[in-house]
Each structure stands twice: as structure tokens, then as C-alpha cells.
Amino acid sequence: MDNTDSGNVANALISEAEKCGADTIVLGAYSHSRFKEMILGGVTQDMLAKCSLPLWIMH
């Protein structure tokens, strides 16, 4: 998965949450090594950067 794929996933999650009128998103999160995350990006990172809804994140 590259940065574009993770961005598409994050955008899709946010879009669906907005469509159904959700007031928060619960998200399971994990991280890769810093190097992998820098190269590949990540849905968790994109959600934190893009989402205007409150996020409950659990690792």
C-alpha cells in the first residue's frame, strides 16, 4: 500500500461516516517502523491528519 492507497482508505472511511451522520469514528490502529511508515504511509496517520470527526483509537 502506498500513500495514495492509504489516503483513499482514509477518505472513504471519513466519507462513509459523514454520509451516515456519525458523530465519532472508532478506529483500530497500529504502526509500522518509522521508515516503513515514511515510505508507505498509513491509514491511521491519514485519519489523524484529515478527519474532522472525533476519533477513538485503540492499539
Gaussian input, Z-matrix of N, CA and C with variables (Angstrom, degrees):
# hf/3-21g

backbone

0 1
 N
 C     1     B1
 C     2     B2     1     A1
 N     3     B3     2     A2     1     D1
 C     4     B4     3     A3     2     D2
 C     5     B5     4     A4     3     D3
 N     6     B6     5     A5     4     D4
 C     7     B7     6     A6     5     D5
 C     8     B8     7     A7     6     D6
 N     9     B9     8     A8     7     D7
 C    10    B10     9     A9     8     D8
 C    11    B11    10    A10     9     D9
 N    12    B12    11    A11    10    D10
 C    13    B13    12    A12    11    D11
 C    14    B14    13    A13    12    D12
 N    15    B15    14    A14    13    D13
 C    16    B16    15    A15    14    D14
 C    17    B17    16    A16    15    D15
 N    18    B18    17    A17    16    D16
 C    19    B19    18    A18    17    D17
 C    20    B20    19    A19    18    D18
 N    21    B21    20    A20    19    D19
 C    22    B22    21    A21    20    D20
 C    23    B23    22    A22    21    D21
 N    24    B24    23    A23    22    D22
 C    25    B25    24    A24    23    D23
 C    26    B26    25    A25    24    D24
 N    27    B27    26    A26    25    D25
 C    28    B28    27    A27    26    D26
 C    29    B29    28    A28    27    D27
 N    30    B30    29    A29    28    D28
 C    31    B31    30    A30    29    D29
 C    32    B32    31    A31    30    D30
 N    33    B33    32    A32    31    D31
 C    34    B34    33    A33    32    D32
 C    35    B35    34    A34    33    D33
 N    36    B36    35    A35    34    D34
 C    37    B37    36    A36    35    D35
 C    38    B38    37    A37    36    D36
 N    39    B39    38    A38    37    D37
 C    40    B40    39    A39    38    D38
 C    41    B41    40    A40    39    D39
 N    42    B42    41    A41    40    D40
 C    43    B43    42    A42    41    D41
 C    44    B44    43    A43    42    D42
 N    45    B45    44    A44    43    D43
 C    46    B46    45    A45    44    D44
 C    47    B47    46    A46    45    D45
 N    48    B48    47    A47    46    D46
 C    49    B49    48    A48    47    D47
 C    50    B50    49    A49    48    D48
 N    51    B51    50    A50    49    D49
 C    52    B52    51    A51    50    D50
 C    53    B53    52    A52    51    D51
 N    54    B54    53    A53    52    D52
 C    55    B55    54    A54    53    D53
 C    56    B56    55    A55    54    D54
 N    57    B57    56    A56    55    D55
 C    58    B58    57    A57    56    D56
 C    59    B59    58    A58    57    D57
 N    60    B60    59    A59    58    D58
 C    61    B61    60    A60    59    D59
 C    62    B62    61    A61    60    D60
 N    63    B63    62    A62    61    D61
 C    64    B64    63    A63    62    D62
 C    65    B65    64    A64    63    D63
 N    66    B66    65    A65    64    D64
 C    67    B67    66    A66    65    D65
 C    68    B68    67    A67    66    D66
 N    69    B69    68    A68    67    D67
 C    70    B70    69    A69    68    D68
 C    71    B71    70    A70    69    D69
 N    72    B72    71    A71    70    D70
 C    73    B73    72    A72    71    D71
 C    74    B74    73    A73    72    D72
 N    75    B75    74    A74    73    D73
 C    76    B76    75    A75    74    D74
 C    77    B77    76    A76    75    D75
 N    78    B78    77    A77    76    D76
 C    79    B79    78    A78    77    D77
 C    80    B80    79    A79    78    D78
 N    81    B81    80    A80    79    D79
 C    82    B82    81    A81    80    D80
 C    83    B83    82    A82    81    D81
 N    84    B84    83    A83    82    D82
 C    85    B85    84    A84    83    D83
 C    86    B86    85    A85    84    D84
 N    87    B87    86    A86    85    D85
 C    88    B88    87    A87    86    D86
 C    89    B89    88    A88    87    D87
 N    90    B90    89    A89    88    D88
 C    91    B91    90    A90    89    D89
 C    92    B92    91    A91    90    D90
 N    93    B93    92    A92    91    D91
 C    94    B94    93    A93    92    D92
 C    95    B95    94    A94    93    D93
 N    96    B96    95    A95    94    D94
 C    97    B97    96    A96    95    D95
 C    98    B98    97    A97    96    D96
 N    99    B99    98    A98    97    D97
 C   100   B100    99    A99    98    D98
 C   101   B101   100   A100    99    D99
 N   102   B102   101   A101   100   D100
 C   103   B103   102   A102   101   D101
 C   104   B104   103   A103   102   D102
 N   105   B105   104   A104   103   D103
 C   106   B106   105   A105   104   D104
 C   107   B107   106   A106   105   D105
 N   108   B108   107   A107   106   D106
 C   109   B109   108   A108   107   D107
 C   110   B110   109   A109   108   D108
 N   111   B111   110   A110   109   D109
 C   112   B112   111   A111   110   D110
 C   113   B113   112   A112   111   D111
 N   114   B114   113   A113   112   D112
 C   115   B115   114   A114   113   D113
 C   116   B116   115   A115   114   D114
 N   117   B117   116   A116   115   D115
 C   118   B118   117   A117   116   D116
 C   119   B119   118   A118   117   D117
 N   120   B120   119   A119   118   D118
 C   121   B121   120   A120   119   D119
 C   122   B122   121   A121   120   D120
 N   123   B123   122   A122   121   D121
 C   124   B124   123   A123   122   D122
 C   125   B125   124   A124   123   D123
 N   126   B126   125   A125   124   D124
 C   127   B127   126   A126   125   D125
 C   128   B128   127   A127   126   D126
 N   129   B129   128   A128   127   D127
 C   130   B130   129   A129   128   D128
 C   131   B131   130   A130   129   D129
 N   132   B132   131   A131   130   D130
 C   133   B133   132   A132   131   D131
 C   134   B134   133   A133   132   D132
 N   135   B135   134   A134   133   D133
 C   136   B136   135   A135   134   D134
 C   137   B137   136   A136   135   D135
 N   138   B138   137   A137   136   D136
 C   139   B139   138   A138   137   D137
 C   140   B140   139   A139   138   D138
 N   141   B141   140   A140   139   D139
 C   142   B142   141   A141   140   D140
 C   143   B143   142   A142   141   D141
 N   144   B144   143   A143   142   D142
 C   145   B145   144   A144   143   D143
 C   146   B146   145   A145   144   D144
 N   147   B147   146   A146   145   D145
 C   148   B148   147   A147   146   D146
 C   149   B149   148   A148   147   D147
 N   150   B150   149   A149   148   D148
 C   151   B151   150   A150   149   D149
 C   152   B152   151   A151   150   D150
 N   153   B153   152   A152   151   D151
 C   154   B154   153   A153   152   D152
 C   155   B155   154   A154   153   D153
 N   156   B156   155   A155   154   D154
 C   157   B157   156   A156   155   D155
 C   158   B158   157   A157   156   D156
 N   159   B159   158   A158   157   D157
 C   160   B160   159   A159   158   D158
 C   161   B161   160   A160   159   D159
 N   162   B162   161   A161   160   D160
 C   163   B163   162   A162   161   D161
 C   164   B164   163   A163   162   D162
 N   165   B165   164   A164   163   D163
 C   166   B166   165   A165   164   D164
 C   167   B167   166   A166   165   D165
 N   168   B168   167   A167   166   D166
 C   169   B169   168   A168   167   D167
 C   170   B170   169   A169   168   D168
 N   171   B171   170   A170   169   D169
 C   172   B172   171   A171   170   D170
 C   173   B173   172   A172   171   D171
 N   174   B174   173   A173   172   D172
 C   175   B175   174   A174   173   D173
 C   176   B176   175   A175   174   D174

   B1=1.4507
   B2=1.5188
   B3=1.3277
   B4=1.4514
   B5=1.5250
   B6=1.3286
   B7=1.4628
   B8=1.5229
   B9=1.3225
   B10=1.4592
   B11=1.5205
   B12=1.3347
   B13=1.4626
   B14=1.5262
   B15=1.3249
   B16=1.4635
   B17=1.5195
   B18=1.3312
   B19=1.4637
   B20=1.5102
   B21=1.3310
   B22=1.4624
   B23=1.5230
   B24=1.3239
   B25=1.4617
   B26=1.5221
   B27=1.3161
   B28=1.4628
   B29=1.5294
   B30=1.3210
   B31=1.4722
   B32=1.5242
   B33=1.3330
   B34=1.4627
   B35=1.5300
   B36=1.3258
   B37=1.4703
   B38=1.5278
   B39=1.3101
   B40=1.4723
   B41=1.5213
   B42=1.3111
   B43=1.4620
   B44=1.5304
   B45=1.3209
   B46=1.4687
   B47=1.5303
   B48=1.3194
   B49=1.4672
   B50=1.5293
   B51=1.3199
   B52=1.4684
   B53=1.5270
   B54=1.3399
   B55=1.4734
   B56=1.5187
   B57=1.3279
   B58=1.4647
   B59=1.5302
   B60=1.3263
   B61=1.4524
   B62=1.5258
   B63=1.3134
   B64=1.4697
   B65=1.5249
   B66=1.3287
   B67=1.4575
   B68=1.5279
   B69=1.3192
   B70=1.4647
   B71=1.5298
   B72=1.3255
   B73=1.4656
   B74=1.5255
   B75=1.3227
   B76=1.4561
   B77=1.5206
   B78=1.3210
   B79=1.4527
   B80=1.5183
   B81=1.3162
   B82=1.4561
   B83=1.5105
   B84=1.3187
   B85=1.4636
   B86=1.5170
   B87=1.2973
   B88=1.4502
   B89=1.5106
   B90=1.2948
   B91=1.4582
   B92=1.5196
   B93=1.3105
   B94=1.4604
   B95=1.5257
   B96=1.3043
   B97=1.4611
   B98=1.5298
   B99=1.3114
   B100=1.4720
   B101=1.5232
   B102=1.3285
   B103=1.4583
   B104=1.5238
   B105=1.3437
   B106=1.4621
   B107=1.5249
   B108=1.3172
   B109=1.4595
   B110=1.5335
   B111=1.3311
   B112=1.4581
   B113=1.5326
   B114=1.3199
   B115=1.4602
   B116=1.5325
   B117=1.3139
   B118=1.4606
   B119=1.5203
   B120=1.3060
   B121=1.4586
   B122=1.5122
   B123=1.3019
   B124=1.4493
   B125=1.5100
   B126=1.3200
   B127=1.4622
   B128=1.5281
   B129=1.3220
   B130=1.4620
   B131=1.5220
   B132=1.3102
   B133=1.4623
   B134=1.5337
   B135=1.3187
   B136=1.4654
   B137=1.5197
   B138=1.3299
   B139=1.4662
   B140=1.5275
   B141=1.3181
   B142=1.4625
   B143=1.5278
   B144=1.3180
   B145=1.4654
   B146=1.5233
   B147=1.3415
   B148=1.4619
   B149=1.5188
   B150=1.2993
   B151=1.4622
   B152=1.5241
   B153=1.3286
   B154=1.4684
   B155=1.5308
   B156=1.3295
   B157=1.4618
   B158=1.5279
   B159=1.3268
   B160=1.4572
   B161=1.5413
   B162=1.3313
   B163=1.4645
   B164=1.5264
   B165=1.3205
   B166=1.4598
   B167=1.5158
   B168=1.3171
   B169=1.4616
   B170=1.5242
   B171=1.3352
   B172=1.4598
   B173=1.5042
   B174=1.3066
   B175=1.4683
   B176=1.5090
   A1=107.55
   A2=117.61
   A3=119.73
   A4=109.60
   A5=116.96
   A6=121.35
   A7=112.49
   A8=117.60
   A9=121.38
   A10=110.98
   A11=116.86
   A12=120.71
   A13=111.35
   A14=116.95
   A15=119.40
   A16=110.27
   A17=117.60
   A18=121.08
   A19=111.49
   A20=116.89
   A21=120.87
   A22=111.28
   A23=117.07
   A24=121.10
   A25=109.68
   A26=117.05
   A27=120.82
   A28=110.43
   A29=116.79
   A30=120.38
   A31=111.07
   A32=117.31
   A33=121.18
   A34=110.89
   A35=117.18
   A36=120.53
   A37=111.05
   A38=116.24
   A39=120.90
   A40=110.14
   A41=117.11
   A42=121.81
   A43=111.45
   A44=116.78
   A45=120.40
   A46=111.26
   A47=116.84
   A48=120.21
   A49=110.34
   A50=116.55
   A51=120.56
   A52=111.23
   A53=117.09
   A54=120.93
   A55=112.29
   A56=116.47
   A57=118.81
   A58=112.22
   A59=117.32
   A60=120.66
   A61=114.02
   A62=116.77
   A63=120.03
   A64=110.30
   A65=115.57
   A66=118.57
   A67=111.86
   A68=116.86
   A69=122.30
   A70=108.87
   A71=116.28
   A72=121.76
   A73=107.75
   A74=116.47
   A75=122.76
   A76=106.64
   A77=116.44
   A78=121.20
   A79=110.36
   A80=116.60
   A81=120.49
   A82=107.66
   A83=117.49
   A84=119.60
   A85=110.77
   A86=114.96
   A87=121.49
   A88=106.97
   A89=116.34
   A90=118.81
   A91=110.18
   A92=113.70
   A93=121.94
   A94=106.80
   A95=116.27
   A96=118.72
   A97=108.13
   A98=116.26
   A99=119.75
   A100=111.40
   A101=116.99
   A102=120.71
   A103=111.19
   A104=116.35
   A105=120.28
   A106=111.22
   A107=116.18
   A108=120.45
   A109=110.37
   A110=116.99
   A111=120.93
   A112=110.29
   A113=116.74
   A114=121.83
   A115=111.10
   A116=116.94
   A117=121.78
   A118=114.10
   A119=117.36
   A120=119.58
   A121=109.10
   A122=117.49
   A123=119.99
   A124=110.95
   A125=115.69
   A126=121.31
   A127=110.09
   A128=116.93
   A129=120.29
   A130=110.36
   A131=116.33
   A132=121.66
   A133=110.24
   A134=117.65
   A135=121.31
   A136=111.79
   A137=116.95
   A138=120.21
   A139=110.43
   A140=117.05
   A141=120.76
   A142=111.10
   A143=116.74
   A144=120.87
   A145=113.19
   A146=117.67
   A147=120.93
   A148=115.90
   A149=117.82
   A150=120.68
   A151=111.73
   A152=115.77
   A153=120.43
   A154=111.11
   A155=117.09
   A156=121.07
   A157=109.58
   A158=118.01
   A159=119.43
   A160=109.73
   A161=115.31
   A162=121.83
   A163=110.19
   A164=116.41
   A165=122.84
   A166=104.07
   A167=116.31
   A168=119.93
   A169=109.08
   A170=115.17
   A171=121.06
   A172=109.20
   A173=116.87
   A174=121.64
   A175=108.72
   D1=126.66
   D2=175.60
   D3=-100.51
   D4=-179.17
   D5=-176.78
   D6=-56.57
   D7=-35.43
   D8=179.58
   D9=-64.54
   D10=-43.65
   D11=179.58
   D12=-63.02
   D13=-46.71
   D14=-179.02
   D15=-65.53
   D16=-35.60
   D17=176.25
   D18=-64.36
   D19=-39.34
   D20=178.10
   D21=-65.46
   D22=-39.64
   D23=178.74
   D24=-65.37
   D25=-47.27
   D26=179.29
   D27=-60.82
   D28=-44.90
   D29=179.17
   D30=-61.53
   D31=-40.68
   D32=179.69
   D33=-65.09
   D34=-42.88
   D35=178.94
   D36=-62.66
   D37=-44.87
   D38=179.86
   D39=-64.55
   D40=-43.99
   D41=-179.57
   D42=-61.07
   D43=-46.21
   D44=-179.66
   D45=-65.81
   D46=-38.27
   D47=177.88
   D48=-62.89
   D49=-41.47
   D50=178.80
   D51=-67.97
   D52=-39.89
   D53=179.77
   D54=-60.12
   D55=-39.88
   D56=-176.95
   D57=-91.27
   D58=3.64
   D59=175.46
   D60=76.74
   D61=24.93
   D62=179.59
   D63=-63.49
   D64=146.91
   D65=177.84
   D66=-107.36
   D67=-2.52
   D68=175.22
   D69=-160.25
   D70=161.43
   D71=177.20
   D72=-124.69
   D73=132.23
   D74=174.03
   D75=-101.13
   D76=126.90
   D77=-170.23
   D78=-133.73
   D79=126.38
   D80=170.33
   D81=-79.64
   D82=133.48
   D83=-173.38
   D84=-131.34
   D85=146.78
   D86=170.61
   D87=-150.34
   D88=163.58
   D89=-179.37
   D90=-128.25
   D91=157.68
   D92=174.31
   D93=-97.82
   D94=179.71
   D95=173.17
   D96=-59.93
   D97=156.31
   D98=-178.56
   D99=-57.04
   D100=-37.90
   D101=-179.89
   D102=-64.28
   D103=-49.08
   D104=178.93
   D105=-60.64
   D106=-42.67
   D107=-178.83
   D108=-64.53
   D109=-37.55
   D110=178.78
   D111=-64.00
   D112=-40.57
   D113=-178.09
   D114=-79.15
   D115=-48.36
   D116=-172.29
   D117=-91.59
   D118=-22.56
   D119=-174.10
   D120=76.60
   D121=-166.55
   D122=178.86
   D123=-173.64
   D124=147.44
   D125=-179.55
   D126=-63.19
   D127=-42.72
   D128=-179.64
   D129=-58.21
   D130=-48.03
   D131=179.80
   D132=-60.68
   D133=-44.12
   D134=179.38
   D135=-65.12
   D136=-39.73
   D137=178.40
   D138=-62.51
   D139=-43.61
   D140=178.92
   D141=-62.48
   D142=-36.40
   D143=-177.76
   D144=-78.61
   D145=-33.60
   D146=-169.34
   D147=-105.85
   D148=-26.41
   D149=-168.65
   D150=-79.05
   D151=128.90
   D152=177.55
   D153=-92.79
   D154=-13.23
   D155=176.59
   D156=-80.65
   D157=153.43
   D158=174.45
   D159=-63.39
   D160=141.63
   D161=179.22
   D162=-115.35
   D163=133.13
   D164=168.42
   D165=-104.30
   D166=117.01
   D167=-175.64
   D168=-119.78
   D169=132.23
   D170=178.89
   D171=-127.87
   D172=132.04
   D173=178.20
   D174=-96.64

